[in-house]
Amino acid sequence: MQISGAIPLIRMFCEDKAREFYVDFLGFSIDWEHRFGENFPLYLQARRGDLIIHLTGHHGDATPGCALFVPVVGIADLCAELNAKAYRFAKPGIEEMDWGKVMEITDPFGNRIRFCEQA
């Protein structure tokens, strides 16, 4: 038996805002996109490094307001990279927690990504 890593489904409401946030700001690349037909919501796979996510416009796939916990190495470098982009809607910082350094960023749809470099 083998169990693989989970791929979170993240609800989105605007394709342009999703691309601006996940691709332009966070640095994800798009692996593939799918629609069932014209005038249907977009479903896509994006990745950065080993992190793979699915962004979905389908209302039954996911609930807005989820949180992802993403282990990272080099959180200070990631924070500096993101802040250098001068993204208007997020100015991430790093918090020291008992379990490590955490940088939480909220996407345009209310979903939170908690990058954590564990102690």
TATA-V461236 format. One record per residue. N is the residue number from 1. SS is DSSP state (H for helix, E for strand, - for the rest). Layout:
n ss
N SS
N SS
This chain:
n ss
1 -
2 -
3 -
4 -
5 -
6 -
7 -
8 E
9 E
10 E
11 E
12 -
13 -
14 -
15 H
16 H
17 H
18 H
19 H
20 H
21 H
22 H
23 H
24 H
25 H
26 -
27 -
28 -
29 E
30 E
31 E
32 E
33 E
34 E
35 -
36 -
37 -
38 -
39 -
40 -
41 -
42 -
43 E
44 E
45 E
46 E
47 E
48 E
49 -
50 -
51 E
52 E
53 E
54 E
55 E
56 E
57 -
58 -
59 -
60 -
61 -
62 -
63 -
64 -
65 -
66 -
67 E
68 E
69 E
70 E
71 E
72 -
73 -
74 -
75 H
76 H
77 H
78 H
79 H
80 H
81 H
82 H
83 H
84 H
85 -
86 -
87 -
88 -
89 -
90 -
91 -
92 -
93 -
94 -
95 E
96 E
97 E
98 -
99 -
100 E
101 E
102 E
103 E
104 E
105 E
106 E
107 -
108 -
109 -
110 -
111 -
112 E
113 E
114 E
115 E
116 E
117 E
118 E
119 -
